[in-house]
């Protein structure tokens, strides 16, 4: 029942977002993603290759535990960029959600006033903050730690993601190699990245739900506050049920699949290897 409901629930969310915030409301926070997703993916992919190289110095094929260990290292490294990126993106998206909620409440109050209740005047819409303004405010009020709120939850999401993703991708990609001496065709790398990315995204979606709640600084009407990861998970389970941990899994898989498919194709074209070769030449 929960899996059948997911696409319908997310379609309802899409319709309501467009209705309340307009079409471009779906792209709120995109500028932050465009700025930081490139270094994030570069760190993730390069770190995984580095750890795989360090773990396979004996020349033997990596075992599954070693592949998972390499993925663990990659996931740990990437949170340097991922945490502030997610923090800013969530605040920008929440600003639109909270503004829309206040607008609805103001309209309801106005209708009540016209029906004989106490008169109420709709407040003018507050200007929505930019990523630069949010960054300055967080640094001013909380210091650098403000940008890294939810670091523990991000680690609990990204480390398991990489543990699942990289071994699965490596083994799927290997299935398409014409021979042991040749690389897989680019379309095999793309498909392997899509499948591994979507599988890993769904696997860690419960951690992503908790992380998003923890990093949300603005609260809507009747929304809970949380003291930490376990408190947040407990309240979600109690108030919304276990299916709440799969909220957004369908959309997240649809986004992550092509993102990692494209990233792996670009990476396997040899750009990273060329750059690493240039950096190592002076040492030779």
Secondary structure, DSSP 8 states (H G I E B T S, - for coil): -HHHHHHHHHHHHHHHHHHHH-GGGGGTTHHHHHHHHHHHHHHHHHHHHHHHHHHTTTSS---HHHHHHHHHHHHHHHHHHHHHHHHHHHHHHHHHHHHHHHHHHHHHHHHHHHTTS-------------HHHHHHHHHHHHTHHHHTTTHHHHHHHHHHHHHHHHHHHHHHHHHT-SSTTS---HHHHHHHHHHHHHHHHHHTHHHHHHHHHHH--S--TT----SSHHHHHHHHHHHH-GGGGGTTHHHHHHHHHHHHHHHHHHHHTTHHHHHHHHHHHTT-
